[in-house]
């Protein structure tokens, strides 16, 4: 994987033997209600997918985690019948071990076929997965360092770091400004966070932001559309 020399694997505990908890941030990787439904509500519907899909559509993500968001997006891409290639780039500081990723994804056997190439990629320590109609790249290291140097841009962002209260590094104004600089005009974002300082930083980064209904026990989340122009 494209990585920093300082990359460390995620350290986990497990809730009810089903939900991985990041010990560094004391936060679960996905909803205890249903992580896949959460992903579909927050990140897919929040970015108005699949209706915006087209050949070459680019998704970028802060926090790869278990890979659940990627797999849900790939499943939706396949089911939508969109021709061409979906590009997915994720920035991850603490990659999950392949065996932990496999254990987490066992919660959704309907994703097993799509997960198999991802798990092979993780076990082999590879950076890029190209499988038919999808290209995935995971960029390892602190996103505050790796995102500003990224030469790509996104049509849709999944902002999926741990809670801003527990992982403030991934929600700082400078990093969210970099998100804006790497977003196409009229590109979108979605995040489960509805924190006021996050919405303010996104607005300052050029996004028209809205607080909308969240998933499950979370009352609100944030979506946005980029109104600025790429430099």
Z-matrix of the N, CA and C atoms (Angstrom, degrees):
N
C 1 1.459
C 2 1.524 1 110.48
N 3 1.345 2 115.97 1 149.85
C 4 1.455 3 119.79 2 173.18
C 5 1.511 4 107.32 3 -67.56
N 6 1.337 5 117.18 4 118.39
C 7 1.455 6 117.23 5 -168.87
C 8 1.511 7 112.37 6 -148.74
N 9 1.317 8 113.53 7 165.04
C 10 1.447 9 123.32 8 170.82
C 11 1.514 10 108.78 9 -91.22
N 12 1.354 11 116.15 10 153.20
C 13 1.454 12 119.45 11 177.63
C 14 1.524 13 111.39 12 -64.34
N 15 1.322 14 116.64 13 -17.50
C 16 1.461 15 120.64 14 -176.25
C 17 1.531 16 113.01 15 -92.95
N 18 1.342 17 117.43 16 5.77
C 19 1.458 18 120.77 17 -176.68
C 20 1.521 19 110.90 18 -60.62
N 21 1.332 20 115.09 19 132.99
C 22 1.460 21 121.79 20 177.22
C 23 1.521 22 108.81 21 -125.38
N 24 1.327 23 115.70 22 145.92
C 25 1.459 24 119.64 23 177.52
C 26 1.515 25 110.53 24 -72.40
N 27 1.327 26 115.49 25 152.55
C 28 1.461 27 121.12 26 177.19
C 29 1.522 28 110.36 27 -65.16
N 30 1.320 29 116.01 28 137.48
C 31 1.460 30 122.44 29 175.23
C 32 1.527 31 107.94 30 -102.55
N 33 1.336 32 116.38 31 129.23
C 34 1.457 33 120.54 32 -169.70
C 35 1.514 34 113.40 33 -126.96
N 36 1.335 35 113.97 34 153.22
C 37 1.459 36 122.90 35 157.16
C 38 1.533 37 104.93 36 -122.44
N 39 1.339 38 116.51 37 171.07
C 40 1.464 39 119.62 38 -176.34
C 41 1.518 40 110.27 39 -127.16
N 42 1.329 41 115.84 40 134.50
C 43 1.461 42 122.30 41 176.69
C 44 1.525 43 108.66 42 -97.44
N 45 1.313 44 116.00 43 124.22
C 46 1.470 45 122.48 44 -179.21
C 47 1.525 46 111.12 45 53.43
N 48 1.336 47 115.61 46 27.41
C 49 1.472 48 121.74 47 178.43
C 50 1.521 49 112.77 48 61.83
N 51 1.339 50 118.09 49 15.30
C 52 1.469 51 121.39 50 -174.52
C 53 1.518 52 113.57 51 -128.08
N 54 1.324 53 117.68 52 -33.63
C 55 1.462 54 120.96 53 -172.75
C 56 1.525 55 109.69 54 -112.49
N 57 1.346 56 118.27 55 116.63
C 58 1.463 57 120.05 56 178.45
C 59 1.528 58 110.88 57 -73.07
N 60 1.324 59 115.10 58 136.79
C 61 1.458 60 122.38 59 177.60
C 62 1.522 61 107.79 60 -115.80
N 63 1.321 62 117.54 61 128.09
C 64 1.464 63 121.26 62 176.69
C 65 1.519 64 108.60 63 -76.55
N 66 1.314 65 117.16 64 114.49
C 67 1.457 66 119.63 65 -177.44
C 68 1.529 67 111.37 66 -66.05
N 69 1.327 68 117.50 67 -30.43
C 70 1.463 69 121.22 68 179.82
C 71 1.525 70 110.99 69 -62.42
N 72 1.335 71 116.94 70 -34.84
C 73 1.457 72 121.10 71 -175.44
C 74 1.528 73 113.18 72 -115.68
N 75 1.330 74 116.79 73 -3.96
C 76 1.462 75 121.78 74 -178.89
C 77 1.525 76 110.51 75 50.76
N 78 1.334 77 116.15 76 52.12
C 79 1.461 78 121.35 77 -174.72
C 80 1.531 79 108.57 78 -146.52
N 81 1.339 80 118.17 79 140.98
C 82 1.463 81 120.02 80 179.10
C 83 1.521 82 111.78 81 -75.34
N 84 1.316 83 116.22 82 154.87
C 85 1.451 84 121.59 83 178.82
C 86 1.517 85 112.47 84 -76.99
N 87 1.314 86 117.17 85 -23.35
C 88 1.463 87 120.38 86 178.85
C 89 1.513 88 109.11 87 -155.87
N 90 1.317 89 115.57 88 169.36
C 91 1.456 90 121.83 89 -176.62
C 92 1.525 91 111.57 90 -60.59
N 93 1.310 92 116.38 91 138.63
C 94 1.455 93 120.34 92 175.00
C 95 1.527 94 110.46 93 -72.31
N 96 1.339 95 117.24 94 -15.96
C 97 1.469 96 119.98 95 177.97
C 98 1.532 97 109.58 96 -73.23
N 99 1.318 98 116.55 97 -60.63
C 100 1.463 99 121.69 98 175.66
C 101 1.517 100 107.98 99 -168.40
N 102 1.318 101 116.38 100 104.26
C 103 1.454 102 120.78 101 -175.12
C 104 1.512 103 113.83 102 -61.48
N 105 1.336 104 117.64 103 -36.52
C 106 1.456 105 120.09 104 -178.87
C 107 1.524 106 110.65 105 -70.31
N 108 1.313 107 117.74 106 -42.78
C 109 1.464 108 119.86 107 176.15
C 110 1.526 109 110.81 108 -62.92
N 111 1.333 110 116.62 109 -36.35
C 112 1.462 111 120.53 110 177.24
C 113 1.525 112 110.42 111 -62.00
N 114 1.322 113 116.95 112 -46.83
C 115 1.455 114 121.14 113 178.95
C 116 1.519 115 111.44 114 -58.76
N 117 1.324 116 115.74 115 -44.99
C 118 1.463 117 119.18 116 -179.30
C 119 1.523 118 111.44 117 -63.47
N 120 1.327 119 116.95 118 -39.18
C 121 1.463 120 120.54 119 -178.80
C 122 1.527 121 111.09 120 -72.50
N 123 1.329 122 116.26 121 -50.23
C 124 1.459 123 119.97 122 -171.87
C 125 1.522 124 111.39 123 -76.70
N 126 1.311 125 116.87 124 -56.45
C 127 1.461 126 119.44 125 -168.34
C 128 1.526 127 113.92 126 -90.61
N 129 1.317 128 117.81 127 -38.01
C 130 1.457 129 119.04 128 -179.11
C 131 1.528 130 111.09 129 -80.59
N 132 1.330 131 116.75 130 -59.20
C 133 1.467 132 118.39 131 177.52
C 134 1.528 133 111.02 132 -63.76
N 135 1.336 134 117.25 133 -35.88
C 136 1.464 135 120.63 134 -179.82
C 137 1.516 136 113.34 135 -61.91
N 138 1.338 137 116.57 136 -26.51
C 139 1.463 138 121.31 137 176.69
C 140 1.528 139 112.47 138 -101.76
N 141 1.338 140 115.38 139 13.94
C 142 1.471 141 122.24 140 177.88
C 143 1.529 142 111.66 141 57.85
N 144 1.318 143 114.40 142 47.02
C 145 1.458 144 121.09 143 176.69
C 146 1.524 145 108.20 144 -107.39
N 147 1.344 146 117.05 145 144.02
C 148 1.472 147 128.23 146 15.80
C 149 1.519 148 115.37 147 -96.01
N 150 1.336 149 119.56 148 4.77
C 151 1.464 150 118.88 149 -171.24
C 152 1.530 151 113.09 150 -63.16
N 153 1.341 152 117.95 151 -20.04
C 154 1.464 153 120.30 152 179.10
C 155 1.523 154 112.89 153 -91.97
N 156 1.305 155 118.15 154 -5.33
C 157 1.459 156 120.42 155 -178.30
C 158 1.530 157 111.37 156 -58.34
N 159 1.328 158 115.34 157 142.84
C 160 1.462 159 123.54 158 173.23
C 161 1.522 160 106.07 159 -158.37
N 162 1.309 161 116.61 160 165.52
C 163 1.456 162 120.23 161 177.55
C 164 1.528 163 110.31 162 -56.58
N 165 1.335 164 116.10 163 130.06
C 166 1.450 165 121.03 164 179.62
C 167 1.520 166 114.84 165 85.10
N 168 1.330 167 117.73 166 6.61
C 169 1.475 168 120.72 167 179.88
C 170 1.521 169 109.15 168 -57.27
N 171 1.348 170 116.32 169 138.16
C 172 1.461 171 121.76 170 -174.15
C 173 1.525 172 111.19 171 -119.86
N 174 1.308 173 114.76 172 121.01
C 175 1.461 174 122.06 173 173.99
C 176 1.525 175 107.82 174 -108.55
N 177 1.325 176 116.32 175 136.49
C 178 1.462 177 121.29 176 172.38
C 179 1.520 178 108.35 177 -124.65
N 180 1.315 179 115.47 178 152.43
C 181 1.466 180 120.51 179 -170.87
C 182 1.521 181 110.35 180 -142.98
N 183 1.316 182 116.20 181 138.71
C 184 1.461 183 121.72 182 169.19
C 185 1.518 184 107.62 183 -99.70
N 186 1.337 185 116.31 184 107.60
C 187 1.456 186 121.27 185 178.80
C 188 1.512 187 113.27 186 100.74
N 189 1.344 188 117.95 187 92.05
C 190 1.464 189 120.85 188 -178.04
C 191 1.523 190 112.35 189 -74.83
N 192 1.328 191 116.90 190 -38.00
C 193 1.470 192 120.88 191 176.16
C 194 1.512 193 113.72 192 58.13
N 195 1.322 194 115.45 193 -125.67
C 196 1.463 195 122.01 194 -178.02
C 197 1.525 196 112.76 195 -80.01
N 198 1.334 197 117.13 196 -11.26
C 199 1.458 198 120.57 197 -173.99
C 200 1.517 199 113.23 198 86.87
N 201 1.324 200 117.48 199 4.72
C 202 1.463 201 120.67 200 -175.74
C 203 1.528 202 111.80 201 -62.00
N 204 1.330 203 117.08 202 -41.65
C 205 1.465 204 119.11 203 -179.34
C 206 1.528 205 110.89 204 -63.45
N 207 1.317 206 116.21 205 -42.50
C 208 1.459 207 120.11 206 177.82
C 209 1.522 208 111.26 207 -60.59
N 210 1.323 209 116.97 208 -45.75
C 211 1.456 210 120.30 209 -178.13
C 212 1.523 211 111.43 210 -65.91
N 213 1.324 212 117.36 211 -39.01
C 214 1.462 213 120.06 212 177.86
C 215 1.525 214 110.44 213 -64.63
N 216 1.338 215 116.57 214 -40.52
C 217 1.462 216 119.96 215 178.41
C 218 1.519 217 110.47 216 -65.89
N 219 1.323 218 116.51 217 -41.86
C 220 1.465 219 118.73 218 179.80
C 221 1.530 220 111.04 219 -65.74
N 222 1.329 221 116.34 220 -39.93
C 223 1.463 222 119.37 221 177.53
C 224 1.525 223 110.41 222 -60.99
N 225 1.342 224 116.79 223 -43.69
C 226 1.455 225 120.26 224 179.50
C 227 1.520 226 111.03 225 -65.50
N 228 1.324 227 117.49 226 -39.78
C 229 1.466 228 121.59 227 177.67
C 230 1.522 229 110.11 228 -58.91
N 231 1.334 230 115.48 229 -47.16
C 232 1.470 231 119.85 230 -179.80
C 233 1.520 232 110.74 231 -62.87
N 234 1.325 233 117.23 232 -45.37
C 235 1.453 234 120.28 233 -177.03
C 236 1.531 235 112.49 234 -69.39
N 237 1.329 236 116.76 235 -25.64
C 238 1.469 237 120.15 236 -179.54
C 239 1.524 238 112.06 237 -73.94
N 240 1.331 239 116.67 238 -19.71
C 241 1.452 240 120.18 239 -179.09
C 242 1.517 241 113.98 240 74.56
N 243 1.345 242 117.08 241 14.59
C 244 1.458 243 120.29 242 179.32
C 245 1.531 244 110.11 243 -64.37
N 246 1.318 245 116.89 244 133.09
C 247 1.457 246 121.75 245 178.85
C 248 1.526 247 109.47 246 -84.29
N 249 1.331 248 115.70 247 149.02
C 250 1.453 249 120.26 248 176.66
C 251 1.521 250 112.18 249 104.28
N 252 1.342 251 115.54 250 -151.98
C 253 1.461 252 121.78 251 -171.44
C 254 1.521 253 111.44 252 -123.88
N 255 1.313 254 115.95 253 133.12
C 256 1.464 255 123.65 254 170.62
C 257 1.520 256 107.91 255 -92.50
N 258 1.327 257 116.94 256 129.99
C 259 1.469 258 122.00 257 177.92
C 260 1.532 259 108.67 258 -106.67
N 261 1.323 260 116.21 259 130.07
C 262 1.463 261 121.45 260 -176.13
C 263 1.521 262 107.74 261 -132.87
N 264 1.334 263 116.53 262 119.28
C 265 1.466 264 122.36 263 178.58
C 266 1.518 265 108.97 264 -119.41
N 267 1.318 266 116.05 265 130.57
C 268 1.466 267 119.81 266 -178.18
C 269 1.516 268 110.27 267 -128.47
N 270 1.323 269 115.92 268 140.39
C 271 1.463 270 123.15 269 179.32
C 272 1.527 271 108.24 270 -107.02
N 273 1.327 272 116.72 271 123.62
C 274 1.463 273 120.82 272 -172.65
C 275 1.527 274 110.32 273 -141.29
N 276 1.329 275 116.31 274 123.76
C 277 1.465 276 120.89 275 179.89
C 278 1.520 277 112.55 276 -87.38
N 279 1.339 278 116.77 277 -31.20
C 280 1.461 279 120.52 278 -174.81
C 281 1.528 280 109.07 279 -129.38
N 282 1.333 281 117.27 280 81.74
C 283 1.466 282 120.05 281 -175.38
C 284 1.521 283 112.14 282 -64.65
N 285 1.305 284 114.57 283 144.39
C 286 1.461 285 121.30 284 178.70
C 287 1.531 286 109.47 285 -81.10
N 288 1.319 287 115.88 286 140.94
C 289 1.462 288 120.03 287 175.65
C 290 1.524 289 109.49 288 -64.52
N 291 1.326 290 114.93 289 149.70
C 292 1.464 291 119.94 290 -176.58
C 293 1.518 292 111.65 291 -57.79
N 294 1.339 293 117.50 292 -40.06
C 295 1.463 294 119.71 293 -177.97
C 296 1.530 295 111.58 294 -67.97
N 297 1.349 296 116.68 295 -33.93
C 298 1.467 297 119.46 296 176.79
C 299 1.527 298 110.83 297 -72.30
N 300 1.328 299 116.23 298 -39.31
C 301 1.455 300 120.27 299 177.11
C 302 1.525 301 110.41 300 -60.74
N 303 1.327 302 115.86 301 -44.23
C 304 1.460 303 120.14 302 178.74
C 305 1.522 304 111.31 303 -61.14
N 306 1.312 305 115.98 304 -42.95
C 307 1.471 306 120.19 305 180.00
C 308 1.525 307 111.06 306 -62.50
N 309 1.334 308 116.68 307 -41.88
C 310 1.466 309 120.28 308 -179.68
C 311 1.523 310 110.98 309 -65.56
N 312 1.323 311 116.59 310 -42.42
C 313 1.469 312 120.52 311 -174.91
C 314 1.516 313 112.80 312 -76.34
N 315 1.326 314 118.14 313 -10.97
C 316 1.467 315 120.36 314 175.04
C 317 1.512 316 112.17 315 -61.78
N 318 1.340 317 117.17 316 -17.17
C 319 1.471 318 120.77 317 176.95
C 320 1.527 319 111.90 318 -63.99
N 321 1.341 320 117.27 319 -19.98
C 322 1.464 321 120.86 320 -175.70
C 323 1.525 322 109.67 321 -128.42
N 324 1.327 323 116.85 322 79.77
C 325 1.467 324 119.59 323 -179.37
C 326 1.519 325 112.95 324 -59.89
N 327 1.337 326 117.85 325 -22.18
C 328 1.465 327 120.04 326 178.46
C 329 1.526 328 112.07 327 -66.58
N 330 1.349 329 116.85 328 -14.05
C 331 1.463 330 120.81 329 178.62
C 332 1.527 331 112.55 330 -100.09
N 333 1.323 332 117.75 331 2.69
C 334 1.465 333 121.52 332 -171.38
C 335 1.526 334 112.24 333 -57.35
N 336 1.330 335 116.71 334 -44.46
C 337 1.466 336 119.11 335 -178.41
C 338 1.526 337 111.03 336 -62.78
N 339 1.327 338 117.00 337 -44.03
C 340 1.456 339 120.75 338 179.64
C 341 1.521 340 111.69 339 -70.18
N 342 1.340 341 116.88 340 -30.20
C 343 1.460 342 121.03 341 -177.17
C 344 1.520 343 112.63 342 -74.67
N 345 1.323 344 118.40 343 -26.28
C 346 1.465 345 121.18 344 -173.15
C 347 1.531 346 112.53 345 -56.07
N 348 1.342 347 120.22 346 -49.40
C 349 1.469 348 118.77 347 178.53
C 350 1.527 349 112.98 348 -63.34
N 351 1.338 350 117.08 349 -35.49
C 352 1.456 351 120.90 350 178.16
C 353 1.523 352 110.73 351 -63.74
N 354 1.314 353 117.12 352 -43.33
C 355 1.460 354 120.66 353 -179.21
C 356 1.522 355 111.01 354 -67.00
N 357 1.331 356 117.43 355 -35.99
C 358 1.465 357 119.63 356 174.89
C 359 1.520 358 110.14 357 -64.32
N 360 1.316 359 116.04 358 -43.12
C 361 1.465 360 120.56 359 177.93
C 362 1.530 361 110.61 360 -57.97
N 363 1.349 362 115.95 361 -46.93
C 364 1.459 363 119.97 362 -178.48
C 365 1.529 364 111.21 363 -64.20
N 366 1.323 365 116.84 364 -41.42
C 367 1.471 366 120.03 365 -177.91
C 368 1.520 367 111.73 366 -67.92
N 369 1.331 368 116.69 367 -27.65
C 370 1.469 369 121.16 368 -179.94
C 371 1.524 370 112.39 369 -91.18
N 372 1.328 371 117.13 370 -3.97
C 373 1.454 372 121.13 371 179.67
C 374 1.516 373 114.23 372 67.42
N 375 1.311 374 116.63 373 32.11
C 376 1.457 375 121.09 374 -177.66
C 377 1.529 376 111.43 375 -86.96
N 378 1.338 377 115.16 376 158.03
C 379 1.465 378 121.01 377 -177.79
C 380 1.513 379 112.85 378 -96.50
N 381 1.319 380 116.80 379 -26.59
C 382 1.456 381 121.06 380 -170.88
C 383 1.518 382 109.71 381 -129.50
N 384 1.319 383 115.48 382 137.98
C 385 1.458 384 122.73 383 174.42
C 386 1.525 385 107.72 384 -122.69
N 387 1.318 386 116.40 385 119.94
C 388 1.456 387 121.58 386 174.86
C 389 1.513 388 107.51 387 -120.53
N 390 1.319 389 115.43 388 112.54
C 391 1.454 390 119.48 389 -174.80
C 392 1.516 391 109.58 390 -138.07
N 393 1.322 392 114.56 391 94.14
C 394 1.458 393 119.52 392 177.57
C 395 1.508 394 112.48 393 66.92
N 396 1.329 395 116.89 394 -102.57
C 397 1.459 396 121.03 395 -171.89
C 398 1.524 397 113.92 396 -101.25
N 399 1.342 398 118.40 397 10.73
C 400 1.463 399 121.10 398 -176.99
C 401 1.523 400 110.10 399 -135.36
N 402 1.331 401 115.81 400 139.52
C 403 1.461 402 121.33 401 172.24
C 404 1.524 403 108.32 402 -123.22
N 405 1.331 404 115.24 403 120.98
C 406 1.465 405 122.52 404 178.96
C 407 1.511 406 109.61 405 -112.42
N 408 1.340 407 116.18 406 134.95
C 409 1.466 408 121.61 407 170.19
C 410 1.517 409 108.57 408 -129.86
N 411 1.323 410 116.48 409 129.40
C 412 1.458 411 121.73 410 174.80
C 413 1.518 412 107.78 411 -108.15
N 414 1.323 413 116.16 412 122.12
C 415 1.460 414 122.05 413 179.70
C 416 1.520 415 107.62 414 -103.72
N 417 1.320 416 116.11 415 112.71
C 418 1.455 417 121.36 416 -175.07
C 419 1.519 418 111.45 417 -88.54
N 420 1.318 419 114.41 418 146.65
C 421 1.453 420 121.36 419 179.14
C 422 1.518 421 110.87 420 124.00
N 423 1.313 422 115.68 421 176.45
C 424 1.458 423 122.74 422 -179.93
C 425 1.530 424 109.02 423 -67.17
N 426 1.326 425 116.61 424 119.71
C 427 1.467 426 120.42 425 -177.80
C 428 1.517 427 112.25 426 -60.08
N 429 1.315 428 117.92 427 -25.55
C 430 1.457 429 120.23 428 177.59
C 431 1.524 430 111.22 429 -63.79
N 432 1.335 431 116.00 430 -23.06
C 433 1.457 432 121.21 431 178.09
C 434 1.530 433 111.71 432 -99.57
N 435 1.333 434 116.83 433 -38.30
C 436 1.466 435 119.63 434 -172.44
C 437 1.524 436 113.60 435 -85.13
N 438 1.332 437 118.01 436 -34.72
C 439 1.462 438 119.35 437 -177.26
C 440 1.523 439 112.82 438 -66.95
N 441 1.353 440 119.65 439 -44.55
C 442 1.470 441 117.95 440 -179.59
C 443 1.528 442 113.23 441 -58.01
N 444 1.337 443 117.19 442 -28.29
C 445 1.467 444 120.44 443 -178.70
C 446 1.530 445 113.12 444 -90.73
N 447 1.317 446 116.86 445 -3.37
C 448 1.465 447 120.15 446 -179.20
C 449 1.522 448 109.45 447 -67.01
N 450 1.318 449 116.17 448 136.41
C 451 1.461 450 119.76 449 -179.23
C 452 1.525 451 112.81 450 -92.62
N 453 1.338 452 116.96 451 -2.59
C 454 1.453 453 120.65 452 -178.02
C 455 1.517 454 113.07 453 -91.70
N 456 1.316 455 115.21 454 -177.92
C 457 1.460 456 122.71 455 175.03
C 458 1.514 457 107.72 456 -149.19
N 459 1.322 458 116.26 457 164.20
C 460 1.462 459 120.72 458 -173.52
C 461 1.517 460 111.48 459 -125.24
N 462 1.333 461 113.80 460 147.19
C 463 1.458 462 121.39 461 169.61
C 464 1.527 463 110.68 462 -86.60
N 465 1.329 464 116.27 463 -23.70
C 466 1.469 465 121.44 464 -179.92
C 467 1.518 466 108.86 465 -149.47
N 468 1.309 467 115.70 466 138.56
C 469 1.467 468 122.30 467 177.92
C 470 1.524 469 110.55 468 -113.65
N 471 1.331 470 115.82 469 136.35
C 472 1.457 471 123.14 470 167.67
C 473 1.530 472 106.09 471 -105.24
N 474 1.318 473 118.06 472 106.70
C 475 1.468 474 121.44 473 178.05
C 476 1.521 475 107.42 474 -94.12
N 477 1.332 476 115.02 475 96.62
C 478 1.466 477 120.41 476 -168.00
C 479 1.522 478 112.78 477 -126.68
N 480 1.332 479 116.81 478 37.51
C 481 1.451 480 118.19 479 173.07
C 482 1.518 481 109.97 480 -70.55
N 483 1.317 482 116.16 481 173.05
C 484 1.460 483 119.12 482 174.80
C 485 1.532 484 108.95 483 -67.47
N 486 1.319 485 116.62 484 172.13
C 487 1.458 486 122.38 485 -175.86
C 488 1.531 487 111.58 486 -47.14
N 489 1.349 488 118.15 487 135.55
C 490 1.464 489 119.91 488 178.43
C 491 1.526 490 113.31 489 -55.47
N 492 1.327 491 116.98 490 -29.83
C 493 1.462 492 119.24 491 178.82
C 494 1.523 493 111.93 492 -70.20
N 495 1.345 494 116.87 493 -25.81
C 496 1.462 495 120.83 494 -175.59
C 497 1.521 496 113.02 495 -107.06
N 498 1.325 497 117.20 496 -19.99
C 499 1.463 498 122.70 497 -178.55
C 500 1.533 499 108.98 498 -135.26
N 501 1.351 500 117.08 499 60.37
C 502 1.468 501 119.73 500 -173.15
C 503 1.519 502 113.35 501 -62.70
N 504 1.342 503 118.07 502 -22.90
C 505 1.456 504 120.52 503 -177.83
C 506 1.524 505 112.30 504 -59.07
N 507 1.334 506 116.92 505 -31.61
C 508 1.463 507 120.55 506 -175.87
C 509 1.529 508 112.65 507 -89.00
N 510 1.338 509 116.39 508 5.08
C 511 1.457 510 119.63 509 -177.88
C 512 1.522 511 112.13 510 -129.84
N 513 1.313 512 116.77 511 16.19
C 514 1.456 513 120.69 512 -178.90
C 515 1.523 514 112.53 513 -70.89
N 516 1.327 515 115.80 514 156.11
C 517 1.467 516 120.76 515 -177.01
C 518 1.522 517 111.80 516 -60.61
N 519 1.333 518 117.93 517 -38.88
C 520 1.465 519 120.17 518 -178.05
C 521 1.521 520 110.86 519 -65.89
N 522 1.322 521 116.78 520 -41.35
C 523 1.467 522 119.60 521 -179.72
C 524 1.528 523 110.67 522 -68.32
N 525 1.310 524 117.60 523 -41.45
C 526 1.461 525 119.88 524 179.31
C 527 1.530 526 111.22 525 -68.62
N 528 1.326 527 116.74 526 -29.59
C 529 1.465 528 118.97 527 172.90
C 530 1.532 529 110.25 528 -65.17
N 531 1.338 530 116.42 529 -36.79
C 532 1.469 531 120.23 530 176.98
C 533 1.524 532 110.66 531 -66.56
N 534 1.345 533 116.32 532 -35.31
C 535 1.463 534 119.44 533 173.98
C 536 1.530 535 109.68 534 -57.23
N 537 1.326 536 116.19 535 -46.48
C 538 1.461 537 119.88 536 178.89
C 539 1.518 538 112.26 537 -59.36
N 540 1.329 539 116.99 538 -42.48
C 541 1.461 540 120.12 539 -178.25
C 542 1.522 541 112.31 540 -67.82
N 543 1.326 542 116.81 541 -17.37
C 544 1.457 543 121.27 542 -179.62
C 545 1.533 544 110.98 543 -111.60
N 546 1.322 545 115.46 544 31.65
C 547 1.465 546 121.59 545 177.52
C 548 1.514 547 109.67 546 -120.99
N 549 1.322 548 115.95 547 137.14
C 550 1.452 549 120.59 548 177.39
C 551 1.535 550 110.15 549 -71.91
N 552 1.338 551 118.11 550 151.64
C 553 1.466 552 119.70 551 174.91
C 554 1.523 553 110.72 552 -53.16
N 555 1.320 554 115.39 553 133.42
C 556 1.464 555 123.65 554 -176.05
C 557 1.526 556 112.50 555 68.28
N 558 1.331 557 116.99 556 10.46
C 559 1.458 558 119.72 557 171.61
C 560 1.519 559 110.25 558 -67.06
N 561 1.313 560 116.85 559 163.69
C 562 1.467 561 120.74 560 -172.78
C 563 1.522 562 111.47 561 -125.59
N 564 1.317 563 114.80 562 167.20
C 565 1.454 564 122.09 563 172.68
C 566 1.517 565 108.55 564 -141.48
N 567 1.307 566 114.90 565 158.50
C 568 1.463 567 121.41 566 171.79
C 569 1.514 568 108.14 567 -147.70
N 570 1.316 569 115.71 568 144.58
C 571 1.454 570 122.45 569 177.11
C 572 1.524 571 109.23 570 -152.69
N 573 1.316 572 115.38 571 148.32
C 574 1.468 573 119.61 572 176.55
C 575 1.519 574 111.22 573 -70.40
N 576 1.348 575 117.84 574 -17.72
C 577 1.465 576 120.84 575 -176.46
C 578 1.521 577 111.33 576 -76.21
N 579 1.325 578 115.54 577 136.90
C 580 1.463 579 120.84 578 173.26
C 581 1.528 580 110.62 579 -119.98
N 582 1.338 581 116.19 580 18.85
C 583 1.465 582 120.60 581 -178.55
C 584 1.521 583 110.34 582 -59.81
N 585 1.333 584 116.01 583 136.99
C 586 1.453 585 120.61 584 -176.74
C 587 1.512 586 113.18 585 -59.37
N 588 1.341 587 118.17 586 -40.51
C 589 1.464 588 119.68 587 -177.28
C 590 1.521 589 110.92 588 -70.86
N 591 1.342 590 117.77 589 -28.37
C 592 1.457 591 120.71 590 175.71
C 593 1.526 592 109.78 591 -68.40
N 594 1.321 593 116.92 592 -46.42
C 595 1.467 594 120.11 593 179.95
C 596 1.530 595 111.15 594 -63.60
N 597 1.336 596 116.74 595 -37.97
C 598 1.462 597 119.91 596 178.43
C 599 1.534 598 110.94 597 -64.71
N 600 1.327 599 116.31 598 -44.44
C 601 1.465 600 119.50 599 179.98
C 602 1.522 601 111.17 600 -64.34
N 603 1.322 602 117.33 601 -37.84
C 604 1.462 603 120.53 602 177.81
C 605 1.526 604 110.83 603 -66.89
N 606 1.323 605 116.57 604 -39.76
C 607 1.465 606 119.75 605 177.02
C 608 1.524 607 110.21 606 -62.87
N 609 1.337 608 116.70 607 -42.20
C 610 1.464 609 120.43 608 178.60
C 611 1.524 610 111.74 609 -66.70
N 612 1.348 611 116.25 610 -22.73
C 613 1.459 612 120.71 611 179.46
C 614 1.523 613 112.24 612 -84.94
N 615 1.327 614 117.33 613 -1.24
C 616 1.452 615 120.19 614 175.33
C 617 1.514 616 115.27 615 108.57
N 618 1.328 617 117.41 616 9.23
C 619 1.458 618 120.36 617 -179.14
C 620 1.521 619 111.22 618 -98.23
N 621 1.314 620 115.29 619 140.76
C 622 1.462 621 122.21 620 167.64
C 623 1.522 622 105.82 621 -86.17
N 624 1.316 623 118.09 622 107.01
C 625 1.456 624 121.17 623 -170.82
C 626 1.523 625 111.37 624 -104.36
N 627 1.328 626 115.06 625 150.19
C 628 1.459 627 122.01 626 177.92
C 629 1.528 628 108.58 627 -137.55
N 630 1.315 629 115.64 628 142.39
C 631 1.459 630 121.58 629 172.16
C 632 1.528 631 107.42 630 -94.75
N 633 1.332 632 116.27 631 123.67
C 634 1.461 633 121.28 632 -175.90
C 635 1.528 634 109.01 633 -128.81
N 636 1.320 635 115.85 634 176.67
C 637 1.463 636 120.58 635 -177.09
C 638 1.524 637 110.90 636 -64.07
N 639 1.335 638 115.49 637 133.65
C 640 1.449 639 121.32 638 179.84
C 641 1.519 640 112.14 639 -87.63
N 642 1.329 641 114.88 640 -168.80
C 643 1.456 642 121.12 641 -177.88
C 644 1.517 643 110.33 642 -104.16
N 645 1.325 644 115.59 643 139.62
C 646 1.458 645 120.87 644 172.94
C 647 1.514 646 112.35 645 58.74
N 648 1.333 647 114.54 646 -125.37
C 649 1.462 648 120.01 647 -177.15
C 650 1.527 649 113.21 648 -79.01
N 651 1.327 650 116.94 649 -5.38
C 652 1.464 651 120.20 650 179.66
C 653 1.523 652 109.64 651 -92.08
N 654 1.310 653 116.82 652 116.05
C 655 1.458 654 121.15 653 -170.80
C 656 1.519 655 113.04 654 -67.15
N 657 1.347 656 117.22 655 -38.43
C 658 1.455 657 120.15 656 -172.84
C 659 1.525 658 111.65 657 -134.17
N 660 1.331 659 115.19 658 158.36
C 661 1.447 660 124.17 659 172.46
C 662 1.531 661 106.79 660 -144.31
N 663 1.326 662 116.88 661 179.90
C 664 1.462 663 120.80 662 -176.23
C 665 1.526 664 110.06 663 -126.07
N 666 1.327 665 115.08 664 137.07
C 667 1.469 666 121.44 665 171.36
C 668 1.529 667 106.70 666 -126.95
N 669 1.322 668 116.13 667 160.87
C 670 1.463 669 118.54 668 179.97
C 671 1.518 670 111.78 669 -159.75
N 672 1.321 671 115.14 670 157.47
C 673 1.463 672 122.85 671 176.91
C 674 1.514 673 108.00 672 -126.16
N 675 1.326 674 116.14 673 131.87
C 676 1.460 675 120.33 674 -176.20
C 677 1.526 676 111.42 675 -75.49
N 678 1.315 677 116.32 676 125.73
C 679 1.459 678 122.12 677 -178.20
C 680 1.524 679 112.37 678 -108.44
N 681 1.311 680 115.57 679 -1.70
C 682 1.463 681 118.66 680 -179.18
C 683 1.509 682 112.26 681 -88.05
N 684 1.315 683 114.93 682 -164.48
C 685 1.458 684 121.12 683 -179.73
C 686 1.523 685 107.96 684 -132.39
N 687 1.323 686 115.03 685 138.50
C 688 1.459 687 118.60 686 179.40
C 689 1.513 688 109.14 687 -69.47
N 690 1.367 689 116.31 688 139.63
C 691 1.482 690 119.50 689 179.52
C 692 1.528 691 110.46 690 -67.19
